[in-house]
Amino acid sequence: MNSKIWLKNIDRISLCSTSVDYKAKKAFKAVLNWIVKNNYRGGCHDTSAALHILLEEQGVKSSLCIGEVKIDEQSFFDHSWVAVDDLVLDASVCMPNIGGYAFPPVFASKDLLTLDAPQIYYGERSPVGFDSEAKFVSSASLSEYSSGHPDDPNKLWSLTKTLAKEAGVKVNSGKLKDQYGAVMRHVVCA
């Protein structure tokens, strides 16, 4: 795993204004560190929602997205990520829930290993479409998604609180569900 290189390369990329850049990088680094430290494979729906909340709590407007990601002509996977000004922020792609694959995280639509465009394609449409989990996630509010979580119905809110602490972002954990429970993911497809 190249997490040290990824973290270093984040600072070589500019997202937008200096204040937005600093806030987005701080939140993204906390999420990426947590994913790597906890070997959190297949957690894109959780971690992208938490990143979206952390960005919004700092005044950074973002979109929580879900769609299919194209690896090659025959290979796709369902995935969630965050977009800021149409630029992809995707920490969890380094540990997708598909065997044999791992990709560098993406910040500001740049692969954090090469600093080039990622070699995967967001928002592409596969011949089969979403699986049952992605269908549920794409049609559920964050409250509905969290309530249906197989491990813990409060997992999203407790994860967000943990990541906020690691990022140094102050959140009112008692109000997260009230503030963000109605948020829906934007379905992205070509």
Backbone as CSV, one residue per row, in Angstrom:
resi,resn,N_x,N_y,N_z,CA_x,CA_y,CA_z,C_x,C_y,C_z
1,MET,0.857,-1.181,0.000,0.000,0.000,0.000,0.895,1.235,0.000
2,ASN,0.538,2.202,-0.795,1.324,3.421,-0.976,0.733,4.607,-0.235
3,SER,0.180,4.399,0.952,-0.559,5.464,1.621,0.297,6.695,1.927
4,LYS,1.578,6.527,2.210,2.439,7.692,2.471,2.587,8.552,1.221
5,ILE,2.731,7.896,0.074,2.824,8.635,-1.192,1.503,9.341,-1.477
6,TRP,0.394,8.618,-1.268,-0.922,9.219,-1.516,-1.112,10.473,-0.675
7,LEU,-0.796,10.371,0.615,-0.989,11.511,1.520,-0.096,12.687,1.127
8,LYS,1.121,12.400,0.719,2.040,13.450,0.279,1.527,14.113,-0.995
9,ASN,1.011,13.305,-1.913,0.550,13.835,-3.199,-0.706,14.686,-3.080
10,ILE,-1.507,14.476,-2.047,-2.695,15.330,-1.858,-2.273,16.788,-1.814
11,ASP,-1.153,17.061,-1.154,-0.702,18.444,-1.002,-0.151,19.036,-2.290
12,ARG,0.032,18.222,-3.312,0.517,18.704,-4.602,-0.619,19.059,-5.558
13,ILE,-1.863,18.854,-5.101,-3.040,19.086,-5.936,-3.855,20.222,-5.337
14,SER,-4.392,21.061,-6.198,-5.262,22.142,-5.746,-6.694,21.840,-6.174
15,LEU,-7.606,21.922,-5.218,-9.015,21.663,-5.504,-9.692,22.934,-6.005
16,CYS,-9.616,23.988,-5.256,-10.162,25.296,-5.648,-9.496,26.360,-4.798
17,SER,-10.247,27.215,-4.135,-9.657,28.279,-3.331,-8.843,27.700,-2.170
18,THR,-7.947,28.503,-1.633,-7.058,28.047,-0.567,-7.825,27.550,0.644
19,SER,-8.873,28.263,1.050,-9.609,27.840,2.245,-10.379,26.542,1.998
20,VAL,-10.980,26.399,0.819,-11.682,25.162,0.482,-10.673,24.026,0.378
21,ASP,-9.547,24.291,-0.254,-8.484,23.310,-0.414,-8.042,22.753,0.940
22,TYR,-7.751,23.632,1.877,-7.285,23.218,3.193,-8.336,22.348,3.894
23,LYS,-9.568,22.796,3.879,-10.647,22.069,4.562,-10.891,20.707,3.920
24,ALA,-10.922,20.675,2.599,-11.166,19.415,1.896,-10.022,18.430,2.124
25,LYS,-8.804,18.914,2.077,-7.641,18.040,2.283,-7.619,17.485,3.701
26,LYS,-7.935,18.322,4.663,-7.956,17.886,6.063,-8.967,16.756,6.256
27,ALA,-10.158,16.914,5.729,-11.195,15.886,5.862,-10.826,14.633,5.069
28,PHE,-10.346,14.804,3.837,-9.995,13.674,2.987,-8.871,12.846,3.608
29,LYS,-7.848,13.505,4.124,-6.729,12.798,4.754,-7.200,11.985,5.950
30,ALA,-8.093,12.555,6.761,-8.607,11.820,7.924,-9.359,10.568,7.478
31,VAL,-10.186,10.698,6.457,-10.954,9.553,5.949,-10.009,8.504,5.372
32,LEU,-9.060,8.929,4.545,-8.117,7.991,3.933,-7.282,7.281,4.998
33,ASN,-6.759,8.025,5.953,-5.978,7.408,7.042,-6.798,6.357,7.773
34,TRP,-8.052,6.674,8.065,-8.915,5.754,8.801,-9.185,4.484,7.991
35,ILE,-9.457,4.640,6.709,-9.709,3.482,5.838,-8.497,2.559,5.833
36,VAL,-7.315,3.128,5.641,-6.090,2.322,5.566,-5.793,1.674,6.919
37,LYS,-5.867,2.472,7.980,-5.559,1.962,9.329,-6.481,0.815,9.722
38,ASN,-7.745,0.897,9.338,-8.736,-0.109,9.716,-8.974,-1.159,8.635
39,ASN,-8.209,-1.089,7.541,-8.376,-2.025,6.437,-9.866,-2.144,6.070
40,TYR,-10.500,-1.003,5.912,-11.953,-0.915,5.745,-12.338,-1.140,4.283
41,ARG,-12.334,-2.384,3.886,-12.624,-2.782,2.509,-14.133,-2.743,2.242
42,GLY,-14.495,-2.172,1.101,-15.900,-2.163,0.704,-16.757,-1.195,1.490
43,GLY,-16.174,-0.135,2.013,-16.924,0.812,2.840,-17.218,2.133,2.152
44,CYS,-17.335,2.120,0.840,-17.506,3.378,0.114,-18.778,4.124,0.477
45,HIS,-19.863,3.400,0.726,-21.118,4.086,1.030,-21.025,4.811,2.375
46,ASP,-20.359,4.183,3.347,-20.180,4.803,4.666,-19.208,5.981,4.612
47,THR,-18.024,5.710,4.065,-16.973,6.730,4.141,-17.242,7.921,3.228
48,SER,-17.890,7.704,2.097,-18.218,8.848,1.232,-19.282,9.724,1.896
49,ALA,-20.249,9.100,2.559,-21.266,9.886,3.273,-20.625,10.688,4.402
50,ALA,-19.716,10.057,5.141,-19.031,10.765,6.232,-18.189,11.913,5.682
51,LEU,-17.468,11.689,4.576,-16.674,12.765,3.971,-17.578,13.910,3.524
52,HIS,-18.684,13.588,2.902,-19.641,14.620,2.483,-20.076,15.474,3.685
53,ILE,-20.406,14.821,4.776,-20.843,15.551,5.979,-19.710,16.424,6.514
54,LEU,-18.496,15.894,6.587,-17.361,16.678,7.084,-17.108,17.903,6.217
55,LEU,-17.218,17.747,4.918,-17.037,18.891,4.023,-18.129,19.930,4.246
56,GLU,-19.371,19.478,4.279,-20.492,20.401,4.479,-20.389,21.126,5.823
57,GLU,-19.958,20.422,6.857,-19.806,21.035,8.185,-18.762,22.152,8.185
58,GLN,-17.847,22.104,7.231,-16.820,23.144,7.120,-17.183,24.205,6.077
59,GLY,-18.393,24.111,5.522,-18.831,25.086,4.532,-18.383,24.784,3.115
60,VAL,-17.900,23.567,2.856,-17.482,23.175,1.516,-18.656,22.452,0.861
61,LYS,-19.212,23.046,-0.159,-20.345,22.454,-0.860,-19.888,21.228,-1.645
62,SER,-20.566,20.127,-1.429,-20.194,18.885,-2.107,-21.442,18.106,-2.476
63,SER,-21.263,17.162,-3.373,-22.338,16.256,-3.762,-21.935,14.843,-3.382
64,LEU,-22.859,14.128,-2.763,-22.663,12.721,-2.447,-23.187,11.931,-3.638
65,CYS,-22.327,11.142,-4.257,-22.653,10.493,-5.530,-22.647,8.973,-5.410
66,ILE,-23.431,8.334,-6.259,-23.392,6.886,-6.430,-23.529,6.608,-7.919
67,GLY,-22.811,5.606,-8.370,-22.876,5.215,-9.769,-22.038,3.971,-9.976
68,GLU,-21.806,3.681,-11.213,-20.941,2.556,-11.533,-19.587,3.105,-11.982
69,VAL,-18.549,2.349,-11.657,-17.195,2.703,-12.062,-16.718,1.638,-13.040
70,LYS,-16.199,2.098,-14.155,-15.723,1.190,-15.206,-14.223,0.967,-15.042
71,ILE,-13.848,-0.315,-14.950,-12.438,-0.689,-14.861,-11.885,-0.923,-16.262
72,ASP,-12.615,-1.679,-17.049,-12.271,-1.958,-18.447,-13.579,-2.272,-19.174
73,GLU,-13.506,-2.712,-20.394,-14.721,-2.934,-21.197,-15.695,-3.931,-20.583
74,GLN,-15.208,-4.889,-19.802,-16.077,-5.910,-19.220,-16.291,-5.759,-17.718
75,SER,-15.548,-4.891,-17.063,-15.560,-4.861,-15.596,-16.044,-3.519,-15.049
76,PHE,-17.063,-3.607,-14.191,-17.655,-2.434,-13.549,-17.906,-2.785,-12.083
77,PHE,-18.009,-1.764,-11.238,-18.472,-1.997,-9.875,-19.299,-0.808,-9.414
78,ASP,-20.244,-1.103,-8.512,-21.088,-0.062,-7.931,-20.278,0.653,-6.869
79,HIS,-20.452,1.986,-6.778,-19.552,2.742,-5.915,-20.173,4.079,-5.514
80,SER,-19.760,4.571,-4.348,-20.122,5.914,-3.882,-18.860,6.750,-3.743
81,TRP,-18.988,8.041,-4.038,-17.876,8.986,-3.911,-18.466,10.370,-3.664
82,VAL,-17.593,11.354,-3.511,-18.000,12.736,-3.285,-17.463,13.575,-4.436
83,ALA,-18.211,14.604,-4.815,-17.738,15.545,-5.831,-17.799,16.963,-5.268
84,VAL,-16.765,17.726,-5.550,-16.714,19.152,-5.237,-16.440,19.859,-6.553
85,ASP,-17.328,20.733,-6.962,-17.203,21.405,-8.266,-16.949,20.402,-9.387
86,ASP,-17.681,19.304,-9.370,-17.582,18.232,-10.373,-16.239,17.502,-10.372
87,LEU,-15.417,17.711,-9.353,-14.152,16.982,-9.213,-14.353,15.851,-8.212
88,VAL,-13.865,14.666,-8.551,-14.061,13.464,-7.727,-13.110,13.467,-6.536
89,LEU,-13.672,13.167,-5.351,-12.914,12.891,-4.131,-13.316,11.482,-3.710
90,ASP,-12.371,10.556,-3.736,-12.698,9.153,-3.492,-11.560,8.463,-2.736
91,ALA,-11.669,8.433,-1.431,-10.662,7.768,-0.601,-10.852,6.255,-0.614
92,SER,-12.085,5.804,-0.635,-12.369,4.374,-0.436,-12.050,3.493,-1.637
93,VAL,-11.792,4.075,-2.786,-11.514,3.256,-3.969,-10.212,2.465,-3.811
94,CYS,-9.409,2.825,-2.816,-8.172,2.060,-2.574,-8.465,0.696,-1.957
95,MET,-9.681,0.485,-1.474,-10.067,-0.802,-0.892,-11.484,-1.175,-1.293
96,PRO,-11.715,-1.376,-2.602,-13.070,-1.737,-3.023,-13.422,-3.158,-2.594
97,ASN,-14.689,-3.445,-2.630,-15.177,-4.764,-2.219,-15.260,-5.699,-3.423
98,ILE,-14.231,-5.666,-4.254,-14.175,-6.568,-5.399,-12.806,-7.233,-5.395
99,GLY,-12.813,-8.531,-5.482,-11.578,-9.302,-5.382,-10.564,-8.972,-6.454
100,GLY,-9.303,-8.879,-6.043,-8.213,-8.702,-6.979,-7.990,-7.287,-7.464
101,TYR,-8.780,-6.349,-7.003,-8.639,-4.976,-7.469,-8.349,-4.036,-6.310
102,ALA,-7.537,-3.049,-6.579,-7.306,-1.914,-5.689,-6.798,-0.789,-6.578
103,PHE,-7.212,0.405,-6.269,-6.859,1.552,-7.080,-6.344,2.656,-6.165
104,PRO,-5.490,3.529,-6.672,-5.079,4.665,-5.836,-6.290,5.550,-5.538
105,PRO,-6.329,6.164,-4.368,-7.400,7.111,-4.086,-7.378,8.250,-5.107
106,VAL,-8.505,8.946,-5.207,-8.644,10.033,-6.172,-9.013,11.300,-5.404
107,PHE,-8.254,12.362,-5.640,-8.543,13.670,-5.046,-8.523,14.705,-6.162
108,ALA,-9.595,15.478,-6.276,-9.736,16.491,-7.328,-9.577,15.855,-8.714
109,SER,-10.153,14.662,-8.860,-10.121,13.904,-10.115,-8.700,13.555,-10.563
110,LYS,-7.787,13.429,-9.593,-6.413,13.011,-9.876,-6.092,11.748,-9.083
111,ASP,-5.496,10.785,-9.749,-4.990,9.567,-9.128,-3.860,9.981,-8.184
112,LEU,-3.939,9.603,-6.917,-2.952,10.064,-5.949,-1.620,9.328,-6.019
113,LEU,-1.476,8.379,-6.908,-0.174,7.750,-7.110,0.573,8.450,-8.250
114,THR,-0.140,8.682,-9.359,0.506,9.232,-10.560,0.263,10.732,-10.744
115,LEU,-0.738,11.276,-10.084,-1.197,12.660,-10.245,-1.777,12.915,-11.638
116,ASP,-2.108,11.834,-12.332,-2.779,11.916,-13.631,-4.264,11.606,-13.431
117,ALA,-5.009,11.643,-14.516,-6.418,11.224,-14.451,-6.461,9.757,-14.022
118,PRO,-7.453,9.382,-13.240,-7.535,7.980,-12.818,-7.731,7.048,-14.013
119,GLN,-7.300,5.811,-13.843,-7.445,4.804,-14.903,-8.775,4.056,-14.788
120,ILE,-9.668,4.580,-13.986,-11.034,4.070,-13.869,-11.967,5.215,-14.225
121,TYR,-13.207,4.882,-14.576,-14.118,5.889,-15.116,-15.406,5.925,-14.298
122,TYR,-15.662,7.068,-13.683,-16.808,7.254,-12.796,-18.073,7.566,-13.586
123,GLY,-19.183,7.004,-13.106,-20.471,7.317,-13.692,-20.742,6.645,-15.025
124,GLU,-20.061,5.566,-15.297,-20.302,4.809,-16.525,-21.471,3.845,-16.292
125,ARG,-22.061,3.392,-17.363,-23.207,2.484,-17.257,-22.812,1.091,-17.731
126,SER,-23.018,0.109,-16.858,-22.719,-1.281,-17.232,-23.941,-1.900,-17.904
127,PRO,-23.764,-3.035,-18.551,-24.918,-3.713,-19.157,-25.935,-4.210,-18.127
128,VAL,-25.514,-4.467,-16.882,-26.426,-5.051,-15.886,-26.979,-4.045,-14.887
129,GLY,-26.373,-2.890,-14.749,-26.862,-1.894,-13.808,-26.505,-2.222,-12.370
130,PHE,-27.129,-1.481,-11.454,-26.849,-1.628,-10.025,-27.252,-3.001,-9.509
131,ASP,-26.482,-3.505,-8.519,-26.911,-4.696,-7.778,-27.942,-4.260,-6.735
132,SER,-28.478,-5.198,-5.973,-29.556,-4.880,-5.031,-29.106,-3.905,-3.943
133,GLU,-27.873,-4.038,-3.469,-27.387,-3.106,-2.439,-27.311,-1.684,-2.980
134,ALA,-26.740,-1.519,-4.152,-26.623,-0.184,-4.739,-27.993,0.403,-5.066
135,LYS,-28.940,-0.440,-5.474,-30.308,0.054,-5.714,-30.887,0.633,-4.428
136,PHE,-30.692,-0.102,-3.305,-31.180,0.403,-2.022,-30.481,1.706,-1.650
137,VAL,-29.159,1.718,-1.706,-28.385,2.889,-1.296,-28.748,4.101,-2.151
138,SER,-28.946,3.893,-3.452,-29.253,5.010,-4.351,-30.637,5.603,-4.113
139,SER,-31.515,4.847,-3.506,-32.886,5.344,-3.284,-33.172,5.671,-1.818
140,ALA,-32.175,5.506,-0.953,-32.372,5.726,0.491,-31.758,7.044,0.931
141,SER,-32.446,7.711,1.846,-31.844,8.870,2.504,-30.724,8.354,3.407
142,LEU,-29.889,9.244,3.904,-28.825,8.790,4.805,-29.394,8.164,6.071
143,SER,-30.527,8.657,6.563,-31.167,8.025,7.729,-31.627,6.614,7.406
144,GLU,-32.269,6.452,6.256,-32.728,5.115,5.854,-31.541,4.183,5.628
145,TYR,-30.507,4.698,4.983,-29.307,3.890,4.758,-28.697,3.451,6.084
146,SER,-28.525,4.395,6.990,-27.909,4.079,8.281,-28.757,3.086,9.065
147,SER,-30.058,3.282,9.068,-30.961,2.368,9.794,-30.899,0.954,9.238
148,GLY,-30.612,0.824,7.944,-30.538,-0.491,7.323,-29.146,-1.106,7.351
149,HIS,-28.217,-0.451,8.030,-26.833,-0.949,8.061,-26.783,-2.288,8.782
150,PRO,-26.147,-3.301,8.196,-26.150,-4.645,8.805,-25.384,-4.737,10.124
151,ASP,-24.398,-3.861,10.347,-23.597,-3.931,11.569,-24.198,-3.140,12.731
152,ASP,-24.684,-1.935,12.424,-25.107,-1.021,13.478,-25.961,0.081,12.845
153,PRO,-27.198,0.272,13.298,-28.054,1.297,12.685,-27.558,2.731,12.897
154,ASN,-26.579,2.924,13.777,-26.001,4.253,13.982,-24.585,4.348,13.454
155,LYS,-24.161,3.364,12.668,-22.773,3.293,12.193,-22.352,4.568,11.468
156,LEU,-23.179,5.066,10.565,-22.813,6.252,9.800,-22.552,7.434,10.720
157,TRP,-23.415,7.622,11.696,-23.297,8.783,12.578,-22.093,8.648,13.509
158,SER,-21.846,7.452,14.015,-20.688,7.256,14.892,-19.385,7.322,14.092
159,LEU,-19.385,6.802,12.864,-18.204,6.908,12.004,-17.904,8.372,11.694
160,THR,-18.922,9.137,11.378,-18.730,10.558,11.082,-18.149,11.279,12.285
161,LYS,-18.645,10.967,13.456,-18.118,11.586,14.686,-16.639,11.227,14.871
162,THR,-16.285,9.965,14.664,-14.892,9.515,14.785,-13.999,10.236,13.777
163,LEU,-14.444,10.303,12.531,-13.646,10.945,11.489,-13.545,12.456,11.702
164,ALA,-14.591,13.064,12.222,-14.550,14.498,12.526,-13.476,14.782,13.574
165,LYS,-13.423,13.925,14.569,-12.402,14.101,15.613,-11.006,13.979,15.011
166,GLU,-10.794,12.966,14.168,-9.490,12.772,13.535,-9.120,13.932,12.604
167,ALA,-10.123,14.560,11.996,-9.876,15.674,11.077,-9.812,17.018,11.800
168,GLY,-10.152,17.029,13.077,-10.191,18.292,13.808,-11.354,19.168,13.392
169,VAL,-12.447,18.531,12.977,-13.651,19.248,12.561,-14.671,19.132,13.687
170,LYS,-15.151,20.262,14.138,-16.146,20.242,15.210,-17.523,19.964,14.627
171,VAL,-18.166,18.924,15.165,-19.530,18.599,14.750,-20.370,18.410,16.004
172,ASN,-21.634,18.706,15.880,-22.572,18.428,16.960,-23.136,17.045,16.674
173,SER,-22.513,16.037,17.272,-22.867,14.654,16.944,-24.328,14.355,17.247
174,GLY,-24.916,15.041,18.190,-26.318,14.828,18.506,-27.254,15.314,17.415
175,LYS,-26.764,16.211,16.564,-27.612,16.782,15.517,-27.277,16.284,14.111
176,LEU,-26.269,15.423,13.982,-25.885,14.953,12.645,-27.055,14.311,11.910
177,LYS,-27.739,13.419,12.605,-28.859,12.710,11.975,-29.959,13.685,11.565
178,ASP,-30.242,14.670,12.419,-31.271,15.663,12.086,-30.850,16.525,10.894
179,GLN,-29.579,16.912,10.861,-29.088,17.789,9.795,-28.924,17.077,8.456
180,TYR,-28.471,15.826,8.492,-28.093,15.151,7.259,-28.922,13.908,6.948
181,GLY,-29.839,13.569,7.794,-30.633,12.355,7.601,-31.418,12.322,6.314
182,ALA,-31.857,13.473,5.815,-32.668,13.520,4.594,-31.827,13.578,3.320
183,VAL,-30.513,13.665,3.443,-29.642,13.756,2.266,-29.779,12.487,1.418
184,MET,-29.869,12.693,0.118,-29.921,11.606,-0.859,-28.676,11.673,-1.723
185,ARG,-28.235,10.529,-2.196,-27.098,10.486,-3.122,-27.571,10.880,-4.516
186,HIS,-26.684,11.506,-5.254,-26.942,11.844,-6.663,-26.499,10.646,-7.503
187,VAL,-27.409,10.108,-8.298,-27.068,8.995,-9.174,-26.378,9.570,-10.408
188,VAL,-25.160,9.090,-10.645,-24.350,9.579,-11.759,-24.206,8.447,-12.770
189,CYS,-24.649,8.708,-13.995,-24.464,7.712,-15.054,-24.318,8.410,-16.392
190,ALA,-23.494,7.817,-17.232,-23.216,8.405,-18.553,-24.392,8.233,-19.490
